[in-house]
Amino acid sequence: MRNEPIDLATAFGAFDQLWSPRIVTRVNDYDVRIAKVAGEHVWHAHDDTDEFFLVLDGELRIALRDGEGGAEREVLLRKGSVYVVPRGVRHRPSAPDGASILMFEPTGTSSVGDRHDPVPEHVDATTGHAL
């Protein structure tokens, strides 16, 4: 990746796919990813890494389950909010009215984690696409 300034508005304008993260740069062994989201993602967990979310526009909801069969709760992230889902916690992001988000994840991390429900067609299960 080039070491040049990145205009996030331009980066978001370069793609339309929902739930399909784009890698805008790297920091050490981490990808800085952006994504357009709307509707629901899939229940999933990342066994070996936390997952950082920053809402750049809109609102993101993250449903969380503590342990198998555990109680479910939800956090609401408004524009400018950050939240970290701890490693191993099952979660399902959603954005009923759409949102733009930025995430930090170790390079090679799948967008549906290590354990997940069946992946619907609208969800990209890859490790991200470079812009």
Backbone as CSV, one residue per row, in Angstrom:
resi,resn,N_x,N_y,N_z,CA_x,CA_y,CA_z,C_x,C_y,C_z
1,MET,0.835,-1.171,0.000,0.000,0.000,0.000,0.887,1.245,0.000
2,ARG,0.447,2.240,-0.715,1.192,3.493,-0.786,1.035,4.280,0.505
3,ASN,2.048,5.054,0.812,1.999,5.900,2.000,1.602,7.312,1.577
4,GLU,0.332,7.473,1.231,-0.227,8.746,0.805,-1.469,9.030,1.648
5,PRO,-1.854,10.293,1.793,-3.103,10.595,2.496,-4.290,9.925,1.795
6,ILE,-5.268,9.522,2.581,-6.444,8.840,2.049,-7.675,9.663,2.392
7,ASP,-8.416,10.052,1.384,-9.669,10.758,1.586,-10.774,9.716,1.700
8,LEU,-11.365,9.590,2.886,-12.354,8.542,3.107,-13.607,8.727,2.260
9,ALA,-14.009,9.975,1.991,-15.181,10.196,1.137,-14.931,9.635,-0.263
10,THR,-13.741,9.849,-0.783,-13.382,9.298,-2.092,-13.337,7.775,-2.032
11,ALA,-12.768,7.232,-0.950,-12.691,5.778,-0.797,-14.090,5.169,-0.753
12,PHE,-14.999,5.771,0.006,-16.373,5.251,0.056,-17.064,5.365,-1.294
13,GLY,-16.705,6.379,-2.079,-17.300,6.546,-3.396,-16.812,5.535,-4.423
14,ALA,-15.796,4.780,-4.081,-15.196,3.833,-5.034,-15.902,2.475,-5.077
15,PHE,-16.907,2.260,-4.203,-17.608,0.974,-4.200,-19.032,1.154,-3.683
16,ASP,-19.902,0.193,-4.030,-21.309,0.247,-3.612,-21.735,-0.960,-2.787
17,GLN,-20.962,-2.033,-2.806,-21.368,-3.271,-2.159,-21.499,-3.086,-0.641
18,LEU,-22.579,-3.665,-0.099,-22.812,-3.630,1.345,-22.123,-4.818,2.006
19,TRP,-21.731,-4.633,3.253,-21.087,-5.686,4.049,-19.892,-6.279,3.309
20,SER,-19.159,-5.449,2.610,-17.996,-5.876,1.826,-16.838,-4.931,2.130
21,PRO,-16.127,-5.167,3.249,-15.086,-4.238,3.691,-13.997,-4.005,2.649
22,ARG,-13.516,-2.760,2.617,-12.405,-2.362,1.759,-11.235,-1.950,2.645
23,ILE,-10.072,-2.421,2.307,-8.865,-2.090,3.067,-8.324,-0.776,2.514
24,VAL,-8.298,0.266,3.362,-7.808,1.560,2.899,-6.334,1.766,3.222
25,THR,-5.836,1.102,4.266,-4.418,1.175,4.614,-4.121,0.088,5.639
26,ARG,-2.853,0.005,6.030,-2.442,-0.952,7.058,-1.647,-0.231,8.127
27,VAL,-1.778,-0.687,9.366,-1.004,-0.192,10.499,-0.382,-1.423,11.147
28,ASN,0.934,-1.547,11.068,1.620,-2.748,11.549,0.973,-3.969,10.910
29,ASP,0.451,-4.884,11.691,-0.168,-6.098,11.142,-1.691,-6.009,11.112
30,TYR,-2.219,-4.776,11.092,-3.663,-4.561,11.102,-4.128,-3.882,9.829
31,ASP,-5.297,-4.302,9.329,-5.956,-3.623,8.226,-6.855,-2.537,8.801
32,VAL,-6.875,-1.399,8.148,-7.868,-0.373,8.422,-8.891,-0.538,7.302
33,ARG,-10.105,-0.935,7.678,-11.136,-1.265,6.699,-12.311,-0.308,6.831
34,ILE,-12.929,-0.020,5.704,-14.177,0.731,5.710,-15.245,-0.142,5.076
35,ALA,-16.493,0.107,5.445,-17.589,-0.662,4.867,-18.860,0.163,4.883
36,LYS,-19.663,-0.063,3.866,-21.031,0.427,3.830,-21.891,-0.725,4.314
37,VAL,-22.791,-0.444,5.222,-23.619,-1.506,5.787,-25.070,-1.079,5.809
38,ALA,-25.969,-2.041,5.650,-27.405,-1.826,5.761,-28.049,-3.180,5.983
39,GLY,-29.102,-3.208,6.768,-29.727,-4.480,7.106,-28.881,-5.205,8.128
40,GLU,-28.920,-6.538,8.080,-28.207,-7.349,9.073,-27.006,-8.065,8.483
41,HIS,-25.976,-8.192,9.314,-24.816,-9.026,9.009,-25.175,-10.444,9.484
42,VAL,-24.238,-11.210,9.925,-24.471,-12.585,10.368,-23.922,-12.727,11.784
43,TRP,-24.550,-13.563,12.598,-23.987,-13.862,13.915,-22.639,-14.530,13.721
44,HIS,-21.611,-14.019,14.417,-20.278,-14.591,14.276,-19.414,-14.227,15.469
45,ALA,-18.251,-14.864,15.555,-17.280,-14.562,16.615,-15.877,-14.676,16.037
46,HIS,-15.001,-13.830,16.552,-13.574,-13.885,16.214,-12.877,-14.463,17.443
47,ASP,-12.346,-15.666,17.313,-11.777,-16.373,18.466,-10.490,-15.754,18.986
48,ASP,-9.689,-15.150,18.104,-8.355,-14.708,18.500,-8.122,-13.202,18.437
49,THR,-9.174,-12.423,18.173,-8.970,-10.980,18.083,-10.217,-10.214,18.495
50,ASP,-10.007,-9.048,19.105,-11.094,-8.116,19.349,-11.453,-7.483,18.001
51,GLU,-12.631,-6.840,17.954,-13.035,-6.168,16.718,-13.444,-4.733,17.059
52,PHE,-12.765,-3.772,16.443,-12.965,-2.344,16.689,-13.887,-1.761,15.625
53,PHE,-14.915,-1.027,16.060,-15.838,-0.351,15.158,-15.855,1.147,15.448
54,LEU,-15.823,1.968,14.398,-16.031,3.411,14.480,-17.117,3.754,13.467
55,VAL,-18.195,4.380,13.932,-19.284,4.754,13.032,-18.990,6.142,12.470
56,LEU,-18.836,6.215,11.151,-18.546,7.472,10.478,-19.818,8.189,10.046
57,ASP,-20.875,7.429,9.775,-22.146,8.011,9.363,-23.248,7.012,9.667
58,GLY,-24.412,7.508,10.085,-25.540,6.646,10.394,-25.450,6.069,11.793
59,GLU,-26.165,4.973,11.995,-26.168,4.271,13.285,-25.932,2.788,13.058
60,LEU,-25.130,2.198,13.921,-24.841,0.768,13.875,-25.312,0.151,15.182
61,ARG,-26.010,-0.950,15.075,-26.419,-1.719,16.247,-25.587,-2.994,16.255
62,ILE,-25.139,-3.394,17.429,-24.411,-4.653,17.538,-25.086,-5.485,18.616
63,ALA,-25.714,-6.576,18.187,-26.296,-7.538,19.124,-25.157,-8.420,19.624
64,LEU,-25.164,-8.736,20.906,-24.099,-9.519,21.529,-24.698,-10.672,22.313
65,ARG,-24.012,-11.806,22.299,-24.409,-12.964,23.109,-23.217,-13.375,23.955
66,ASP,-23.437,-13.453,25.243,-22.387,-13.884,26.165,-22.440,-15.396,26.327
67,GLY,-21.489,-16.103,25.695,-21.419,-17.563,25.780,-22.503,-18.227,24.948
68,GLU,-22.374,-19.529,24.752,-23.369,-20.287,23.992,-24.683,-20.290,24.759
69,GLY,-25.741,-19.859,24.103,-27.043,-19.813,24.743,-27.167,-18.719,25.780
70,GLY,-26.181,-17.828,25.843,-26.170,-16.755,26.834,-27.175,-15.667,26.513
71,ALA,-27.325,-14.761,27.459,-28.248,-13.652,27.293,-27.811,-12.762,26.136
72,GLU,-28.790,-12.225,25.445,-28.513,-11.333,24.323,-28.749,-9.892,24.762
73,ARG,-27.854,-9.008,24.310,-28.030,-7.578,24.547,-27.603,-6.840,23.290
74,GLU,-27.879,-5.544,23.241,-27.536,-4.770,22.054,-26.918,-3.440,22.455
75,VAL,-25.892,-3.042,21.703,-25.321,-1.704,21.871,-25.675,-0.902,20.622
76,LEU,-25.941,0.383,20.829,-26.260,1.292,19.739,-25.107,2.267,19.588
77,LEU,-24.549,2.333,18.382,-23.446,3.242,18.089,-23.935,4.301,17.108
78,ARG,-23.906,5.523,17.560,-24.270,6.645,16.697,-23.006,7.186,16.022
79,LYS,-23.192,8.071,15.063,-22.076,8.685,14.341,-21.049,9.214,15.342
80,GLY,-19.781,8.825,15.128,-18.694,9.255,16.002,-18.427,8.322,17.166
81,SER,-19.249,7.280,17.338,-19.066,6.335,18.449,-18.119,5.213,18.061
82,VAL,-17.390,4.727,19.053,-16.528,3.562,18.873,-16.945,2.481,19.855
83,TYR,-16.673,1.237,19.485,-16.971,0.105,20.353,-16.038,-1.033,19.980
84,VAL,-15.613,-1.788,20.976,-14.785,-2.961,20.748,-15.549,-4.204,21.209
85,VAL,-15.744,-5.139,20.283,-16.314,-6.435,20.623,-15.149,-7.319,21.055
86,PRO,-15.173,-7.812,22.309,-14.060,-8.642,22.771,-13.971,-9.965,22.007
87,ARG,-12.754,-10.456,21.876,-12.548,-11.736,21.191,-13.439,-12.815,21.798
88,GLY,-13.941,-13.680,20.936,-14.755,-14.804,21.376,-16.220,-14.495,21.606
89,VAL,-16.627,-13.238,21.596,-18.023,-12.877,21.842,-18.806,-12.930,20.533
90,ARG,-19.888,-13.715,20.540,-20.749,-13.782,19.354,-21.469,-12.447,19.208
91,HIS,-21.495,-11.937,17.980,-22.135,-10.657,17.734,-22.696,-10.599,16.319
92,ARG,-23.675,-9.686,16.151,-24.284,-9.484,14.830,-24.519,-7.990,14.629
93,PRO,-23.682,-7.343,13.818,-23.921,-5.943,13.492,-25.149,-5.800,12.579
94,SER,-25.823,-4.674,12.725,-26.929,-4.359,11.836,-27.061,-2.846,11.737
95,ALA,-27.653,-2.409,10.648,-27.882,-0.979,10.423,-29.184,-0.836,9.640
96,PRO,-30.321,-0.764,10.356,-31.606,-0.707,9.660,-31.698,0.408,8.629
97,ASP,-31.100,1.567,8.904,-31.165,2.697,7.983,-29.857,2.940,7.234
98,GLY,-28.904,2.026,7.365,-27.615,2.148,6.693,-26.612,2.932,7.516
99,ALA,-25.341,2.618,7.320,-24.252,3.294,8.030,-22.958,3.106,7.254
100,SER,-21.998,3.956,7.570,-20.627,3.822,7.062,-19.741,3.630,8.279
101,ILE,-18.891,2.598,8.238,-18.084,2.267,9.408,-16.621,2.082,9.036
102,LEU,-15.758,2.202,10.053,-14.333,1.947,9.922,-13.977,0.909,10.979
103,MET,-13.153,-0.073,10.603,-12.766,-1.149,11.510,-11.257,-1.346,11.482
104,PHE,-10.702,-1.789,12.614,-9.313,-2.234,12.688,-9.354,-3.730,12.964
105,GLU,-8.677,-4.510,12.121,-8.633,-5.953,12.316,-7.280,-6.479,11.858
106,PRO,-6.777,-7.530,12.509,-5.523,-8.111,12.034,-5.643,-8.517,10.566
107,THR,-4.600,-8.266,9.800,-4.591,-8.654,8.392,-4.955,-10.124,8.259
108,GLY,-5.861,-10.414,7.331,-6.287,-11.788,7.097,-7.526,-12.200,7.868
109,THR,-8.087,-11.304,8.673,-9.285,-11.628,9.448,-10.503,-11.659,8.532
110,SER,-11.272,-12.737,8.583,-12.502,-12.861,7.801,-13.581,-11.977,8.397
111,SER,-14.393,-11.395,7.545,-15.473,-10.531,8.024,-16.557,-11.304,8.776
112,VAL,-16.562,-12.624,8.659,-17.537,-13.434,9.400,-16.868,-14.246,10.505
113,GLY,-15.643,-13.913,10.834,-14.969,-14.531,11.972,-14.620,-15.989,11.781
114,ASP,-14.391,-16.635,12.934,-13.988,-18.044,12.947,-15.181,-18.979,13.101
115,ARG,-16.222,-18.486,13.756,-17.461,-19.256,13.947,-18.609,-18.360,13.522
116,HIS,-19.493,-18.877,12.660,-20.589,-18.044,12.169,-21.781,-18.878,11.741
117,ASP,-22.936,-18.224,11.706,-24.145,-18.806,11.151,-23.966,-18.886,9.635
118,PRO,-24.884,-19.555,8.954,-24.801,-19.580,7.486,-24.713,-18.154,6.929
119,VAL,-23.868,-17.985,5.932,-23.603,-16.655,5.382,-24.568,-16.383,4.219
120,PRO,-25.430,-15.350,4.372,-26.334,-15.018,3.275,-25.581,-14.406,2.100
121,GLU,-26.226,-14.378,0.954,-25.593,-13.899,-0.270,-25.096,-12.463,-0.179
122,HIS,-25.770,-11.613,0.585,-25.413,-10.194,0.634,-24.214,-9.902,1.533
123,VAL,-23.666,-10.921,2.208,-22.529,-10.724,3.114,-21.264,-11.278,2.479
124,ASP,-20.221,-10.462,2.434,-18.921,-10.856,1.899,-18.122,-11.521,3.028
125,ALA,-17.770,-12.783,2.873,-17.076,-13.537,3.917,-15.559,-13.541,3.735
126,THR,-15.041,-12.683,2.878,-13.603,-12.660,2.618,-12.847,-11.898,3.707
127,THR,-11.575,-11.717,3.481,-10.727,-10.975,4.421,-10.586,-9.513,4.033
128,GLY,-11.432,-9.030,3.146,-11.394,-7.631,2.729,-10.759,-7.469,1.361
129,HIS,-11.133,-6.387,0.701,-10.615,-6.072,-0.630,-9.822,-4.769,-0.546
130,ALA,-8.663,-4.739,-1.164,-7.881,-3.502,-1.189,-8.510,-2.508,-2.144
131,LEU,-8.456,-1.248,-1.788,-8.951,-0.199,-2.697,-7.880,0.138,-3.703
